[in-house]
Amino acid sequence: QVQLVESGGGLVQAGGSLRLSCAASGRTFSSYVMGWFRQAPGKEREFVAVISWSGDFTYYADSVKGRFTSSRDNAKNTVYLQMNSLKPEDTAVYYCAADANLHVLSNKVPEYDYWGQGTQVTVSS
């Protein structure tokens, strides 16, 4: 089992940047593919990004491609989401999640085994 805690959210103006962190504890961090999802009020939780256990492979939603970058430091048990050129439509609660299936970089909510509590990101226009 792994516990996940996100941090780094906040209020930022459009065009600004934030870096989210997700710290993991428990089972070996490198045993998991790590995903980022977000949920805006009244909407379903949606995929943002995923990173392989080694950090060598990443995959992004079209809506954030070219603006967001995910990375991880397995020595620090932490995964990051660097968010640049933020837009008001990026406003949401952002969640990190862990998937024990190392063979697939999934963009599907049900395939993730563990979730953090979320961190609010608000982008003002």
C-alpha positions as CSV (number, residue, x, y, z in Angstrom):
1,Q,0.0,0.0,0.0
2,V,1.1,3.6,-0.6
3,Q,0.0,6.9,0.8
4,L,0.0,10.0,-1.4
5,V,0.0,13.6,-0.4
6,E,-0.2,16.4,-2.9
7,S,1.0,20.0,-2.4
8,G,1.8,23.1,-4.4
9,G,-1.6,24.2,-5.4
10,G,-2.8,27.8,-5.1
11,L,-4.2,30.9,-6.9
12,V,-2.3,32.1,-10.0
13,Q,-3.1,34.5,-12.8
14,A,-3.6,33.3,-16.3
15,G,-0.3,32.7,-18.0
16,G,1.4,31.9,-14.8
17,S,3.0,28.7,-13.5
18,L,2.7,26.3,-10.6
19,R,4.5,23.1,-9.7
20,L,2.6,20.4,-7.9
21,S,4.3,17.8,-5.8
22,C,3.0,14.4,-4.7
23,A,4.9,12.7,-1.9
24,A,4.5,9.0,-1.5
25,S,5.1,6.8,1.5
26,G,4.7,3.1,2.1
27,R,5.5,0.5,-0.5
28,T,8.4,1.1,-2.9
29,F,7.6,4.2,-5.0
30,S,9.3,2.9,-8.1
31,S,6.8,0.0,-8.1
32,Y,4.1,2.4,-9.4
33,V,3.2,4.2,-12.5
34,M,2.0,7.7,-11.4
35,G,-0.8,9.6,-12.9
36,W,-2.2,13.1,-12.5
37,F,-5.9,13.8,-12.8
38,R,-8.1,16.8,-12.1
39,Q,-11.7,17.5,-11.3
40,A,-13.5,20.8,-11.8
41,P,-16.8,21.6,-10.0
42,G,-19.7,19.7,-11.6
43,K,-17.4,17.7,-13.9
44,E,-16.0,14.2,-13.9
45,R,-12.5,13.5,-12.9
46,E,-10.3,13.7,-16.0
47,F,-6.8,12.5,-17.0
48,V,-4.0,15.0,-17.1
49,A,-0.7,13.2,-17.3
50,V,1.0,9.9,-16.5
51,I,4.6,8.9,-16.0
52,S,6.3,5.5,-16.1
53,W,7.9,4.0,-13.1
54,S,11.4,5.0,-14.4
55,G,10.3,8.4,-15.5
56,D,11.4,7.6,-19.1
57,F,8.0,7.8,-20.5
58,T,5.2,10.3,-20.2
59,Y,1.8,10.8,-21.8
60,Y,-0.4,13.9,-21.6
61,A,-4.0,14.9,-22.3
62,D,-4.3,17.0,-25.4
63,S,-5.6,19.9,-23.3
64,V,-2.3,20.2,-21.4
65,K,0.2,18.9,-23.9
66,G,3.1,21.4,-24.4
67,R,2.2,23.3,-21.2
68,F,2.4,20.7,-18.5
69,T,5.4,18.4,-17.7
70,S,5.5,15.5,-15.3
71,S,8.7,14.2,-13.7
72,R,9.6,12.0,-10.8
73,D,12.4,11.5,-8.3
74,N,12.3,7.9,-7.1
75,A,15.0,8.7,-4.5
76,K,12.7,11.2,-3.0
77,N,9.5,9.2,-3.5
78,T,8.0,12.2,-5.2
79,V,6.3,13.0,-8.5
80,Y,5.9,16.5,-9.9
81,L,3.6,18.3,-12.3
82,Q,5.1,21.5,-13.7
83,M,2.2,23.6,-15.1
84,N,3.1,26.5,-17.3
85,S,0.9,29.0,-19.3
86,L,-2.0,28.3,-17.1
87,K,-5.5,29.0,-18.3
88,P,-8.7,29.6,-16.3
89,E,-10.0,26.3,-17.6
90,D,-7.2,24.6,-15.8
91,T,-8.9,25.5,-12.5
92,A,-9.7,22.2,-10.6
93,V,-8.7,20.0,-7.8
94,Y,-5.6,18.1,-8.9
95,Y,-5.0,14.5,-7.7
96,C,-2.0,12.2,-8.0
97,A,-2.6,8.5,-8.2
98,A,-0.6,5.3,-8.2
99,D,-1.1,2.3,-10.5
100,A,0.7,-1.0,-9.7
101,N,0.4,-2.2,-13.3
102,L,3.8,-1.2,-14.7
103,H,3.1,-2.3,-18.2
104,V,0.5,0.3,-19.1
105,L,0.4,4.1,-18.9
106,S,-3.3,4.4,-18.2
107,N,-5.5,7.4,-18.6
108,K,-8.4,5.8,-16.9
109,V,-9.5,6.6,-13.3
110,P,-10.6,3.0,-12.3
111,E,-7.2,1.6,-13.2
112,Y,-5.5,3.5,-10.4
113,D,-5.1,1.8,-7.1
114,Y,-4.3,4.7,-4.7
115,W,-5.2,8.4,-4.6
116,G,-4.1,11.5,-2.8
117,Q,-6.5,13.9,-1.2
118,G,-6.1,16.5,-3.9
119,T,-4.8,20.1,-4.1
120,Q,-6.8,23.1,-5.4
121,V,-5.5,25.0,-8.4
122,T,-7.3,28.2,-9.3
123,V,-6.4,30.3,-12.3
124,S,-7.8,33.8,-12.5
125,S,-8.4,35.6,-15.8
